[in-house]
Amino acid sequence: GLGNQFLADIRNVEAILHVVRCFEDPDIAHPMGELDVRRDIEVVETELLLKDLETLEGRRERIAKAARIGDKEAKEELALLERLIEGLKRGVPIRNVPLSPEERERLKGIAPLTLKPVLFVANVGEEGENAYSQRVAELARERGAGWVAIRGRLEMELSELPEEERREFLKEYGLQELAVERLVREAYRLLSVITFYTFVGPEVRAWTVPAGTKAPDAGAVIHTDFRDRFVLAEIMRLEDLEHHKSEKALREAGKILRAGRDYVVQDGDVIHFIVA
Protein backbone atom coordinates (compact mmCIF):
# COMPACT_ATOMS: atom_id res chain seq x y z
CA GLY A 1 0.00 0.00 0.00
CA LEU A 2 0.95 3.65 -0.40
CA GLY A 3 0.55 4.38 3.32
CA ASN A 4 -1.68 6.96 4.98
CA GLN A 5 1.14 9.45 5.57
CA PHE A 6 2.12 9.40 1.89
CA LEU A 7 -1.50 9.84 0.81
CA ALA A 8 -1.85 12.74 3.25
CA ASP A 9 1.32 14.36 1.91
CA ILE A 10 0.25 14.27 -1.74
CA ARG A 11 -3.03 15.97 -0.82
CA ASN A 12 -1.01 19.20 -0.84
CA VAL A 13 0.41 18.84 -4.37
CA GLU A 14 -1.14 20.36 -7.49
CA ALA A 15 -0.56 17.39 -9.80
CA ILE A 16 0.52 13.76 -9.57
CA LEU A 17 3.45 12.31 -11.50
CA HIS A 18 2.70 8.59 -11.65
CA VAL A 19 6.00 6.77 -12.22
CA VAL A 20 5.60 3.32 -13.78
CA ARG A 21 8.38 0.74 -13.92
CA CYS A 22 9.01 -0.24 -17.55
CA PHE A 23 12.25 -2.22 -17.38
CA GLU A 24 13.26 -5.79 -16.58
CA ASP A 25 16.08 -6.32 -14.10
CA PRO A 26 16.60 -9.58 -12.21
CA ASP A 27 18.60 -7.69 -9.56
CA ILE A 28 15.67 -5.40 -8.73
CA ALA A 29 12.70 -7.50 -7.68
CA HIS A 30 9.22 -6.29 -8.53
CA PRO A 31 7.07 -6.24 -5.37
CA MET A 32 4.25 -8.03 -7.21
CA GLY A 33 6.38 -10.53 -9.10
CA GLU A 34 6.22 -10.06 -12.86
CA LEU A 35 5.93 -6.70 -14.59
CA ASP A 36 2.36 -5.80 -15.58
CA VAL A 37 1.95 -2.13 -16.47
CA ARG A 38 -1.85 -2.04 -16.40
CA ARG A 39 -2.01 -3.83 -13.04
CA ASP A 40 0.67 -1.60 -11.53
CA ILE A 41 -1.14 1.56 -12.63
CA GLU A 42 -4.54 0.31 -11.47
CA VAL A 43 -3.21 -0.68 -8.02
CA VAL A 44 -2.18 2.92 -7.36
CA GLU A 45 -5.36 4.35 -8.90
CA THR A 46 -7.47 2.09 -6.68
CA GLU A 47 -5.68 3.25 -3.54
CA LEU A 48 -6.31 6.89 -4.49
CA LEU A 49 -9.98 6.15 -5.19
CA LEU A 50 -10.41 4.38 -1.85
CA LYS A 51 -8.74 7.22 0.04
CA ASP A 52 -11.03 9.77 -1.61
CA LEU A 53 -14.03 7.58 -0.81
CA GLU A 54 -12.99 7.48 2.85
CA THR A 55 -12.44 11.26 2.93
CA LEU A 56 -15.72 12.16 1.23
CA GLU A 57 -17.79 9.74 3.29
CA GLY A 58 -16.28 11.25 6.44
CA ARG A 59 -17.14 14.75 5.23
CA ARG A 60 -20.68 13.64 4.33
CA GLU A 61 -21.20 12.31 7.83
CA ARG A 62 -20.01 15.59 9.38
CA ILE A 63 -22.34 17.85 7.38
CA ALA A 64 -25.41 15.57 7.19
CA LYS A 65 -26.99 17.01 10.36
CA ALA A 66 -26.66 20.61 9.15
CA ALA A 67 -28.17 19.61 5.80
CA ARG A 68 -31.15 17.91 7.52
CA ILE A 69 -32.07 21.05 9.46
CA GLY A 70 -32.09 23.11 6.28
CA ASP A 71 -28.63 24.73 6.03
CA LYS A 72 -28.53 25.74 2.35
CA GLU A 73 -24.72 25.52 1.98
CA ALA A 74 -24.64 22.12 3.68
CA LYS A 75 -27.47 20.79 1.47
CA GLU A 76 -25.66 21.84 -1.70
CA GLU A 77 -22.37 20.33 -0.53
CA LEU A 78 -24.12 17.13 0.53
CA ALA A 79 -25.66 16.74 -2.94
CA LEU A 80 -22.20 17.19 -4.50
CA LEU A 81 -20.63 14.68 -2.13
CA GLU A 82 -23.33 12.11 -2.86
CA ARG A 83 -22.71 12.44 -6.59
CA LEU A 84 -18.93 12.10 -6.22
CA ILE A 85 -19.18 9.17 -3.78
CA GLU A 86 -21.43 7.30 -6.20
CA GLY A 87 -18.86 7.84 -8.95
CA LEU A 88 -15.95 6.72 -6.77
CA LYS A 89 -17.80 3.52 -5.91
CA ARG A 90 -18.02 2.83 -9.65
CA GLY A 91 -14.30 3.53 -10.08
CA VAL A 92 -14.70 7.01 -11.60
CA PRO A 93 -12.00 9.48 -10.48
CA ILE A 94 -13.32 12.91 -9.55
CA ARG A 95 -11.34 14.56 -12.37
CA ASN A 96 -13.66 12.73 -14.80
CA VAL A 97 -16.83 14.12 -13.22
CA PRO A 98 -18.19 17.35 -14.79
CA LEU A 99 -17.90 20.07 -12.13
CA SER A 100 -18.93 23.72 -12.13
CA PRO A 101 -16.43 26.38 -10.96
CA GLU A 102 -18.50 26.71 -7.76
CA GLU A 103 -18.29 22.97 -7.10
CA ARG A 104 -14.54 22.97 -7.66
CA GLU A 105 -14.29 25.80 -5.15
CA ARG A 106 -16.23 23.73 -2.59
CA LEU A 107 -13.74 20.88 -3.00
CA LYS A 108 -10.65 23.01 -2.35
CA GLY A 109 -10.75 22.40 1.39
CA ILE A 110 -11.08 18.64 0.86
CA ALA A 111 -8.40 18.45 -1.89
CA PRO A 112 -9.47 15.07 -3.35
CA LEU A 113 -6.57 13.03 -4.71
CA THR A 114 -8.40 11.87 -7.83
CA LEU A 115 -9.29 15.44 -8.78
CA LYS A 116 -5.62 16.23 -9.35
CA PRO A 117 -4.33 16.01 -12.94
CA VAL A 118 -1.96 13.11 -13.66
CA LEU A 119 1.16 12.79 -15.80
CA PHE A 120 2.45 9.25 -16.34
CA VAL A 121 6.22 8.72 -16.29
CA ALA A 122 7.46 5.51 -17.91
CA ASN A 123 10.78 4.64 -16.27
CA VAL A 124 12.63 2.63 -18.94
CA GLY A 125 16.09 1.06 -19.06
CA GLU A 126 19.16 2.28 -20.91
CA GLU A 127 17.84 0.90 -24.20
CA GLY A 128 15.03 3.46 -24.19
CA GLU A 129 11.35 3.07 -25.00
CA ASN A 130 9.93 -0.44 -25.23
CA ALA A 131 6.67 -2.41 -25.28
CA TYR A 132 6.05 -1.56 -21.63
CA SER A 133 6.39 2.20 -22.18
CA GLN A 134 4.12 1.97 -25.22
CA ARG A 135 1.55 0.31 -22.97
CA VAL A 136 1.87 3.25 -20.57
CA ALA A 137 1.25 5.58 -23.53
CA GLU A 138 -1.91 3.65 -24.45
CA LEU A 139 -3.22 3.68 -20.88
CA ALA A 140 -2.45 7.40 -20.54
CA ARG A 141 -4.41 8.12 -23.73
CA GLU A 142 -7.35 6.08 -22.39
CA ARG A 143 -7.38 8.38 -19.37
CA GLY A 144 -6.89 11.60 -21.34
CA ALA A 145 -3.53 12.07 -19.59
CA GLY A 146 -0.04 12.93 -20.80
CA TRP A 147 3.04 10.76 -20.49
CA VAL A 148 6.82 10.92 -20.87
CA ALA A 149 9.51 8.22 -20.92
CA ILE A 150 12.70 8.62 -18.91
CA ARG A 151 15.79 6.44 -18.62
CA GLY A 152 15.83 6.94 -14.87
CA ARG A 153 19.12 5.34 -13.80
CA LEU A 154 21.05 6.52 -16.87
CA GLU A 155 19.82 10.08 -16.64
CA MET A 156 20.52 10.27 -12.92
CA GLU A 157 24.13 9.33 -13.68
CA LEU A 158 24.35 11.79 -16.59
CA SER A 159 22.98 14.64 -14.46
CA GLU A 160 26.00 14.27 -12.13
CA LEU A 161 28.55 14.75 -14.94
CA PRO A 162 30.19 18.06 -15.91
CA GLU A 163 28.19 19.79 -18.65
CA GLU A 164 30.64 19.06 -21.49
CA GLU A 165 30.80 15.34 -20.64
CA ARG A 166 27.06 15.21 -20.24
CA ARG A 167 26.53 16.64 -23.73
CA GLU A 168 28.82 14.01 -25.21
CA PHE A 169 27.01 11.15 -23.50
CA LEU A 170 23.61 12.55 -24.48
CA LYS A 171 24.77 12.61 -28.10
CA GLU A 172 26.04 9.03 -27.79
CA TYR A 173 22.62 7.85 -26.57
CA GLY A 174 20.77 9.90 -29.20
CA LEU A 175 19.30 12.32 -26.65
CA GLN A 176 19.06 16.08 -27.10
CA GLU A 177 18.37 16.84 -23.45
CA LEU A 178 17.80 15.19 -20.09
CA ALA A 179 14.30 13.80 -19.66
CA VAL A 180 13.80 15.93 -16.55
CA GLU A 181 13.67 18.98 -18.85
CA ARG A 182 10.87 17.38 -20.88
CA LEU A 183 9.21 16.36 -17.65
CA VAL A 184 9.18 19.94 -16.39
CA ARG A 185 7.70 21.21 -19.67
CA GLU A 186 4.96 18.55 -19.58
CA ALA A 187 4.20 19.34 -15.93
CA TYR A 188 3.88 23.04 -16.76
CA ARG A 189 1.55 22.20 -19.65
CA LEU A 190 -0.50 19.94 -17.36
CA LEU A 191 -0.91 22.73 -14.82
CA SER A 192 -1.40 25.47 -17.47
CA VAL A 193 1.40 27.61 -16.04
CA ILE A 194 4.22 29.54 -17.69
CA THR A 195 7.54 31.08 -16.65
CA PHE A 196 8.66 34.67 -17.07
CA TYR A 197 11.98 36.19 -16.01
CA THR A 198 13.29 39.35 -14.42
CA PHE A 199 16.86 40.47 -13.93
CA VAL A 200 18.77 43.06 -11.97
CA GLY A 201 22.42 43.22 -12.99
CA PRO A 202 23.74 39.64 -13.16
CA GLU A 203 20.90 38.24 -11.02
CA VAL A 204 18.15 36.47 -12.99
CA ARG A 205 14.92 35.26 -11.37
CA ALA A 206 12.25 32.95 -12.80
CA TRP A 207 8.60 33.38 -11.82
CA THR A 208 5.68 31.00 -12.42
CA VAL A 209 2.16 32.26 -13.19
CA PRO A 210 -1.00 30.74 -14.71
CA ALA A 211 -1.19 30.93 -18.50
CA GLY A 212 -3.26 33.95 -19.53
CA THR A 213 -1.98 36.19 -16.71
CA LYS A 214 -1.83 39.89 -17.58
CA ALA A 215 1.26 42.00 -16.91
CA PRO A 216 0.08 43.76 -13.69
CA ASP A 217 -0.97 40.47 -12.08
CA ALA A 218 2.33 38.87 -13.09
CA GLY A 219 4.10 41.76 -11.41
CA ALA A 220 2.12 41.15 -8.23
CA VAL A 221 3.86 37.77 -7.88
CA ILE A 222 7.05 39.76 -7.27
CA HIS A 223 5.50 42.58 -5.19
CA THR A 224 1.94 43.93 -4.97
CA ASP A 225 3.29 47.43 -5.80
CA PHE A 226 4.06 46.13 -9.30
CA ARG A 227 0.33 45.62 -9.79
CA ASP A 228 -1.06 48.51 -7.79
CA ARG A 229 1.35 51.12 -9.21
CA PHE A 230 1.79 49.58 -12.67
CA VAL A 231 2.61 51.98 -15.50
CA LEU A 232 3.94 49.70 -18.23
CA ALA A 233 6.07 46.63 -18.84
CA GLU A 234 9.09 46.40 -21.12
CA ILE A 235 9.02 42.94 -22.70
CA MET A 236 12.03 41.10 -24.06
CA ARG A 237 12.05 37.58 -25.39
CA LEU A 238 14.52 35.23 -23.73
CA GLU A 239 15.81 33.94 -27.07
CA ASP A 240 16.37 37.55 -28.28
CA LEU A 241 18.28 38.37 -25.12
CA GLU A 242 20.43 35.27 -25.53
CA HIS A 243 21.14 36.21 -29.16
CA HIS A 244 21.90 39.91 -28.63
CA LYS A 245 23.72 39.33 -25.30
CA SER A 246 22.54 42.53 -23.55
CA GLU A 247 19.54 44.76 -22.90
CA LYS A 248 21.39 47.67 -24.56
CA ALA A 249 21.85 45.69 -27.78
CA LEU A 250 18.19 44.70 -27.70
CA ARG A 251 17.13 48.35 -27.42
CA GLU A 252 19.34 49.29 -30.34
CA ALA A 253 17.81 46.47 -32.38
CA GLY A 254 14.27 47.61 -31.53
CA LYS A 255 13.49 44.28 -29.90
CA ILE A 256 11.89 45.60 -26.70
CA LEU A 257 8.09 45.84 -26.57
CA ARG A 258 6.49 48.46 -24.32
CA ALA A 259 3.22 46.91 -23.13
CA GLY A 260 0.27 48.13 -21.07
CA ARG A 261 -2.13 46.60 -18.56
CA ASP A 262 -3.82 44.29 -21.06
CA TYR A 263 -0.65 42.54 -22.19
CA VAL A 264 -0.88 38.76 -21.63
CA VAL A 265 2.46 37.44 -20.40
CA GLN A 266 3.98 34.72 -22.60
CA ASP A 267 6.18 31.81 -21.61
CA GLY A 268 9.82 32.94 -21.87
CA ASP A 269 9.15 36.69 -21.53
CA VAL A 270 11.81 38.74 -19.79
CA ILE A 271 10.03 41.66 -18.14
CA HIS A 272 11.13 45.00 -16.73
CA PHE A 273 8.19 46.47 -14.77
CA ILE A 274 7.88 50.25 -14.62
CA VAL A 275 5.79 51.52 -11.71
CA ALA A 276 4.71 54.95 -10.47
Order of alpha helices (4+ residues) and beta strands (2+ residues): alpha-beta-alpha-alpha-alpha-beta-alpha-beta-alpha-alpha-alpha-beta-beta-alpha-alpha-beta-alpha-alpha-beta-beta
